[in-house]
């Protein structure tokens, strides 16, 4: 695929079609990876995408229990006073 570099103010940029943006789920930003003879544009994914639904599912399945106690048996809270 060939694309033209266009003038954007005092800079230049690359215009991506709506189809490409949708196909690769590109919204506001991309990661720019510079390699020896390549420039790679990679969509930036939301790091916690889907967590809310996963937590709701865990709660519904009662799979949201603590794996370790909040307080360890040898903790001394008197030193915090």
VMD Tcl script that draws the C-alpha trace (Angstrom):
set ca {
  {0.00 0.00 0.00}
  {1.29 3.45 -0.85}
  {0.44 6.60 1.10}
  {1.34 10.23 0.58}
  {2.99 12.49 3.11}
  {0.87 15.63 3.56}
  {1.56 19.06 4.98}
  {0.00 19.71 8.40}
  {0.82 23.22 9.57}
  {4.61 23.48 9.81}
  {4.93 19.69 9.92}
  {4.14 16.79 7.67}
  {2.02 13.76 8.39}
  {0.55 10.56 7.09}
  {-3.19 10.33 6.47}
  {-4.80 6.99 7.27}
  {-8.15 6.03 5.79}
  {-11.21 5.48 7.96}
  {-11.15 1.82 6.93}
  {-7.58 1.34 8.22}
  {-8.35 3.16 11.47}
  {-11.38 0.96 12.10}
  {-9.72 -2.29 11.01}
  {-6.77 -1.81 13.37}
  {-8.77 -0.16 16.17}
  {-6.77 3.06 16.04}
  {-8.42 5.89 17.95}
  {-6.27 8.76 19.22}
  {-2.70 7.53 19.43}
  {-0.35 4.96 17.95}
  {2.99 3.65 19.15}
  {5.74 4.58 16.72}
  {8.39 1.84 16.49}
  {11.57 2.79 14.66}
  {13.62 -0.10 13.34}
  {16.65 -0.24 11.09}
  {14.79 0.26 7.82}
  {11.17 0.39 9.00}
  {8.67 2.62 10.75}
  {5.92 0.61 12.41}
  {2.66 2.12 13.63}
  {1.04 0.04 16.36}
  {-2.33 0.83 17.95}
  {-2.10 1.70 21.63}
  {-4.49 -0.57 23.45}
  {-6.25 0.45 26.61}
  {-4.27 -1.43 29.27}
  {-7.30 -2.20 31.43}
  {-9.82 -2.72 28.66}
  {-12.44 -5.26 29.69}
  {-11.46 -5.30 33.37}
  {-14.83 -3.98 34.55}
  {-16.72 -6.81 32.82}
  {-14.21 -9.37 34.11}
  {-14.62 -8.12 37.69}
  {-18.41 -8.25 37.40}
  {-18.17 -11.80 36.09}
  {-15.81 -12.80 38.92}
  {-18.20 -11.34 41.49}
  {-21.18 -13.12 39.96}
  {-19.27 -16.43 40.06}
  {-18.03 -15.68 43.60}
  {-14.50 -15.95 42.27}
  {-13.39 -12.63 43.74}
  {-12.11 -13.86 47.10}
  {-8.74 -12.76 48.47}
  {-5.90 -15.19 47.81}
  {-4.05 -14.10 50.95}
  {-5.32 -12.52 54.14}
  {-5.44 -8.73 54.39}
  {-3.43 -8.93 57.60}
  {-0.61 -11.37 58.14}
  {-0.58 -13.14 61.54}
  {2.77 -11.64 62.58}
  {1.90 -8.00 61.82}
  {2.09 -5.66 64.81}
  {-0.12 -2.62 64.42}
  {0.89 -1.17 67.79}
  {4.04 0.26 66.20}
  {1.80 2.42 63.96}
  {0.34 4.32 66.92}
}
mol new
graphics top color blue
foreach p $ca { graphics top sphere $p radius 0.5 }
foreach p [lrange $ca 0 end-1] q [lrange $ca 1 end] { graphics top cylinder $p $q radius 0.2 }
display resetview
